[in-house]
Amino acid sequence: MAGKLDLKAAAAALGVKRVTLADRQLAAQRTGYVPGGISPLGQRKALPTAVDESALLLPSVFVSGGRRGLDVELSGADLVSLTGATVAPLAAP
């Protein structure tokens, strides 16, 4: 399933005024992962995470495993549980 992120919907889901895509180097510093391999799992400091509601309808989803080319398959529910994510409609219309 492919789609585009609605930044306004993401901001609303996270309870903030506005969100933007992160600077690559800043994201690497904050997460401890290299750009292109940033995982929502096992970050240095857990960051607020939002997951599109459609992830819960799929048998599994893939997320980065912490380095480029390494993916981890898990259920949407497990992703939400492991990251403490907020589930919301995040796809752009």
mmCIF file of the C-alpha atoms, coordinates in Angstrom:
data_MODEL
# 
_entry.id   MODEL 
# 
loop_
_atom_site.group_PDB 
_atom_site.id 
_atom_site.type_symbol 
_atom_site.label_atom_id 
_atom_site.label_alt_id 
_atom_site.label_comp_id 
_atom_site.label_asym_id 
_atom_site.label_entity_id 
_atom_site.label_seq_id 
_atom_site.pdbx_PDB_ins_code 
_atom_site.Cartn_x 
_atom_site.Cartn_y 
_atom_site.Cartn_z 
_atom_site.occupancy 
_atom_site.B_iso_or_equiv 
_atom_site.pdbx_formal_charge 
_atom_site.auth_seq_id 
_atom_site.auth_comp_id 
_atom_site.auth_asym_id 
_atom_site.auth_atom_id 
_atom_site.pdbx_PDB_model_num 
ATOM 1  C CA . MET A 1 1  ? 0.000  0.000  0.000  1.00 0.00 ? 1  MET A CA 1 
ATOM 2  C CA . ALA A 1 2  ? 1.516  3.328  -1.033 1.00 0.00 ? 2  ALA A CA 1 
ATOM 3  C CA . GLY A 1 3  ? 0.396  6.824  -0.259 1.00 0.00 ? 3  GLY A CA 1 
ATOM 4  C CA . LYS A 1 4  ? 1.543  10.250 0.759  1.00 0.00 ? 4  LYS A CA 1 
ATOM 5  C CA . LEU A 1 5  ? 1.713  11.631 4.264  1.00 0.00 ? 5  LEU A CA 1 
ATOM 6  C CA . ASP A 1 6  ? -0.677 14.440 5.164  1.00 0.00 ? 6  ASP A CA 1 
ATOM 7  C CA . LEU A 1 7  ? 1.527  16.659 7.354  1.00 0.00 ? 7  LEU A CA 1 
ATOM 8  C CA . LYS A 1 8  ? -1.475 18.459 8.842  1.00 0.00 ? 8  LYS A CA 1 
ATOM 9  C CA . ALA A 1 9  ? -3.026 15.125 9.834  1.00 0.00 ? 9  ALA A CA 1 
ATOM 10 C CA . ALA A 1 10 ? 0.301  14.029 11.373 1.00 0.00 ? 10 ALA A CA 1 
ATOM 11 C CA . ALA A 1 11 ? 0.501  17.248 13.384 1.00 0.00 ? 11 ALA A CA 1 
ATOM 12 C CA . ALA A 1 12 ? -3.044 16.763 14.632 1.00 0.00 ? 12 ALA A CA 1 
ATOM 13 C CA . ALA A 1 13 ? -2.332 13.130 15.583 1.00 0.00 ? 13 ALA A CA 1 
ATOM 14 C CA . LEU A 1 14 ? 0.758  14.143 17.531 1.00 0.00 ? 14 LEU A CA 1 
ATOM 15 C CA . GLY A 1 15 ? -0.930 17.103 19.183 1.00 0.00 ? 15 GLY A CA 1 
ATOM 16 C CA . VAL A 1 16 ? 1.408  19.733 17.774 1.00 0.00 ? 16 VAL A CA 1 
ATOM 17 C CA . LYS A 1 17 ? 0.863  22.830 15.659 1.00 0.00 ? 17 LYS A CA 1 
ATOM 18 C CA . ARG A 1 18 ? 2.992  21.717 12.715 1.00 0.00 ? 18 ARG A CA 1 
ATOM 19 C CA . VAL A 1 19 ? 5.308  18.926 11.532 1.00 0.00 ? 19 VAL A CA 1 
ATOM 20 C CA . THR A 1 20 ? 7.957  18.879 8.823  1.00 0.00 ? 20 THR A CA 1 
ATOM 21 C CA . LEU A 1 21 ? 10.205 16.191 7.441  1.00 0.00 ? 21 LEU A CA 1 
ATOM 22 C CA . ALA A 1 22 ? 13.362 15.967 9.524  1.00 0.00 ? 22 ALA A CA 1 
ATOM 23 C CA . ASP A 1 23 ? 16.802 17.094 8.423  1.00 0.00 ? 23 ASP A CA 1 
ATOM 24 C CA . ARG A 1 24 ? 18.774 13.921 7.626  1.00 0.00 ? 24 ARG A CA 1 
ATOM 25 C CA . GLN A 1 25 ? 21.740 14.655 9.876  1.00 0.00 ? 25 GLN A CA 1 
ATOM 26 C CA . LEU A 1 26 ? 19.628 15.840 12.778 1.00 0.00 ? 26 LEU A CA 1 
ATOM 27 C CA . ALA A 1 27 ? 17.507 12.693 12.492 1.00 0.00 ? 27 ALA A CA 1 
ATOM 28 C CA . ALA A 1 28 ? 20.664 10.561 12.558 1.00 0.00 ? 28 ALA A CA 1 
ATOM 29 C CA . GLN A 1 29 ? 21.914 12.335 15.684 1.00 0.00 ? 29 GLN A CA 1 
ATOM 30 C CA . ARG A 1 30 ? 18.598 12.027 17.507 1.00 0.00 ? 30 ARG A CA 1 
ATOM 31 C CA . THR A 1 31 ? 17.905 8.396  16.626 1.00 0.00 ? 31 THR A CA 1 
ATOM 32 C CA . GLY A 1 32 ? 21.388 6.877  16.488 1.00 0.00 ? 32 GLY A CA 1 
ATOM 33 C CA . TYR A 1 33 ? 20.691 5.431  13.027 1.00 0.00 ? 33 TYR A CA 1 
ATOM 34 C CA . VAL A 1 34 ? 22.098 6.343  9.598  1.00 0.00 ? 34 VAL A CA 1 
ATOM 35 C CA . PRO A 1 35 ? 19.847 8.212  7.150  1.00 0.00 ? 35 PRO A CA 1 
ATOM 36 C CA . GLY A 1 36 ? 18.052 5.666  5.002  1.00 0.00 ? 36 GLY A CA 1 
ATOM 37 C CA . GLY A 1 37 ? 18.073 3.170  7.855  1.00 0.00 ? 37 GLY A CA 1 
ATOM 38 C CA . ILE A 1 38 ? 16.276 5.026  10.639 1.00 0.00 ? 38 ILE A CA 1 
ATOM 39 C CA . SER A 1 39 ? 14.125 2.601  12.562 1.00 0.00 ? 39 SER A CA 1 
ATOM 40 C CA . PRO A 1 40 ? 11.152 3.421  14.768 1.00 0.00 ? 40 PRO A CA 1 
ATOM 41 C CA . LEU A 1 41 ? 12.443 0.664  17.081 1.00 0.00 ? 41 LEU A CA 1 
ATOM 42 C CA . GLY A 1 42 ? 15.311 0.921  19.570 1.00 0.00 ? 42 GLY A CA 1 
ATOM 43 C CA . GLN A 1 43 ? 16.059 4.621  19.240 1.00 0.00 ? 43 GLN A CA 1 
ATOM 44 C CA . ARG A 1 44 ? 18.375 6.342  21.715 1.00 0.00 ? 44 ARG A CA 1 
ATOM 45 C CA . LYS A 1 45 ? 15.412 8.327  22.985 1.00 0.00 ? 45 LYS A CA 1 
ATOM 46 C CA . ALA A 1 46 ? 11.898 7.293  22.036 1.00 0.00 ? 46 ALA A CA 1 
ATOM 47 C CA . LEU A 1 47 ? 10.406 9.887  19.723 1.00 0.00 ? 47 LEU A CA 1 
ATOM 48 C CA . PRO A 1 48 ? 6.693  10.570 19.264 1.00 0.00 ? 48 PRO A CA 1 
ATOM 49 C CA . THR A 1 49 ? 5.427  8.190  16.594 1.00 0.00 ? 49 THR A CA 1 
ATOM 50 C CA . ALA A 1 50 ? 2.239  8.125  14.553 1.00 0.00 ? 50 ALA A CA 1 
ATOM 51 C CA . VAL A 1 51 ? 1.075  5.157  12.476 1.00 0.00 ? 51 VAL A CA 1 
ATOM 52 C CA . ASP A 1 52 ? -1.570 5.342  9.782  1.00 0.00 ? 52 ASP A CA 1 
ATOM 53 C CA . GLU A 1 53 ? -4.710 3.454  10.727 1.00 0.00 ? 53 GLU A CA 1 
ATOM 54 C CA . SER A 1 54 ? -4.425 1.305  7.589  1.00 0.00 ? 54 SER A CA 1 
ATOM 55 C CA . ALA A 1 55 ? -1.401 -0.459 9.129  1.00 0.00 ? 55 ALA A CA 1 
ATOM 56 C CA . LEU A 1 56 ? -3.761 -2.239 11.513 1.00 0.00 ? 56 LEU A CA 1 
ATOM 57 C CA . LEU A 1 57 ? -5.728 -3.705 8.596  1.00 0.00 ? 57 LEU A CA 1 
ATOM 58 C CA . LEU A 1 58 ? -2.727 -5.432 7.022  1.00 0.00 ? 58 LEU A CA 1 
ATOM 59 C CA . PRO A 1 59 ? -1.362 -8.848 8.022  1.00 0.00 ? 59 PRO A CA 1 
ATOM 60 C CA . SER A 1 60 ? 2.095  -7.280 8.472  1.00 0.00 ? 60 SER A CA 1 
ATOM 61 C CA . VAL A 1 61 ? 4.119  -4.142 7.843  1.00 0.00 ? 61 VAL A CA 1 
ATOM 62 C CA . PHE A 1 62 ? 7.818  -3.601 7.232  1.00 0.00 ? 62 PHE A CA 1 
ATOM 63 C CA . VAL A 1 63 ? 9.933  -0.994 9.026  1.00 0.00 ? 63 VAL A CA 1 
ATOM 64 C CA . SER A 1 64 ? 13.628 -0.261 8.870  1.00 0.00 ? 64 SER A CA 1 
ATOM 65 C CA . GLY A 1 65 ? 15.728 -2.498 11.065 1.00 0.00 ? 65 GLY A CA 1 
ATOM 66 C CA . GLY A 1 66 ? 18.333 0.169  11.793 1.00 0.00 ? 66 GLY A CA 1 
ATOM 67 C CA . ARG A 1 67 ? 20.533 0.098  8.712  1.00 0.00 ? 67 ARG A CA 1 
ATOM 68 C CA . ARG A 1 68 ? 20.028 0.503  5.003  1.00 0.00 ? 68 ARG A CA 1 
ATOM 69 C CA . GLY A 1 69 ? 18.581 -2.608 3.416  1.00 0.00 ? 69 GLY A CA 1 
ATOM 70 C CA . LEU A 1 70 ? 17.525 -4.277 6.665  1.00 0.00 ? 70 LEU A CA 1 
ATOM 71 C CA . ASP A 1 71 ? 13.767 -4.474 7.179  1.00 0.00 ? 71 ASP A CA 1 
ATOM 72 C CA . VAL A 1 72 ? 11.797 -5.938 10.058 1.00 0.00 ? 72 VAL A CA 1 
ATOM 73 C CA . GLU A 1 73 ? 8.373  -7.481 9.446  1.00 0.00 ? 73 GLU A CA 1 
ATOM 74 C CA . LEU A 1 74 ? 5.813  -7.238 12.233 1.00 0.00 ? 74 LEU A CA 1 
ATOM 75 C CA . SER A 1 75 ? 2.117  -6.698 12.712 1.00 0.00 ? 75 SER A CA 1 
ATOM 76 C CA . GLY A 1 76 ? 0.776  -3.153 12.777 1.00 0.00 ? 76 GLY A CA 1 
ATOM 77 C CA . ALA A 1 77 ? -0.462 -3.792 16.309 1.00 0.00 ? 77 ALA A CA 1 
ATOM 78 C CA . ASP A 1 78 ? 3.036  -4.840 17.413 1.00 0.00 ? 78 ASP A CA 1 
ATOM 79 C CA . LEU A 1 79 ? 4.518  -1.724 15.802 1.00 0.00 ? 79 LEU A CA 1 
ATOM 80 C CA . VAL A 1 80 ? 2.070  0.439  17.729 1.00 0.00 ? 80 VAL A CA 1 
ATOM 81 C CA . SER A 1 81 ? 2.748  -1.439 20.960 1.00 0.00 ? 81 SER A CA 1 
ATOM 82 C CA . LEU A 1 82 ? 6.547  -1.333 20.655 1.00 0.00 ? 82 LEU A CA 1 
ATOM 83 C CA . THR A 1 83 ? 6.721  2.359  19.757 1.00 0.00 ? 83 THR A CA 1 
ATOM 84 C CA . GLY A 1 84 ? 3.799  3.665  21.817 1.00 0.00 ? 84 GLY A CA 1 
ATOM 85 C CA . ALA A 1 85 ? 2.515  5.156  18.575 1.00 0.00 ? 85 ALA A CA 1 
ATOM 86 C CA . THR A 1 86 ? -0.654 7.125  18.076 1.00 0.00 ? 86 THR A CA 1 
ATOM 87 C CA . VAL A 1 87 ? -2.900 5.550  15.431 1.00 0.00 ? 87 VAL A CA 1 
ATOM 88 C CA . ALA A 1 88 ? -4.665 8.022  13.143 1.00 0.00 ? 88 ALA A CA 1 
ATOM 89 C CA . PRO A 1 89 ? -5.633 8.631  9.513  1.00 0.00 ? 89 PRO A CA 1 
ATOM 90 C CA . LEU A 1 90 ? -2.376 10.049 8.123  1.00 0.00 ? 90 LEU A CA 1 
ATOM 91 C CA . ALA A 1 91 ? -2.700 9.518  4.365  1.00 0.00 ? 91 ALA A CA 1 
ATOM 92 C CA . ALA A 1 92 ? -3.204 12.519 2.114  1.00 0.00 ? 92 ALA A CA 1 
ATOM 93 C CA . PRO A 1 93 ? -6.476 12.437 0.183  1.00 0.00 ? 93 PRO A CA 1 
# 
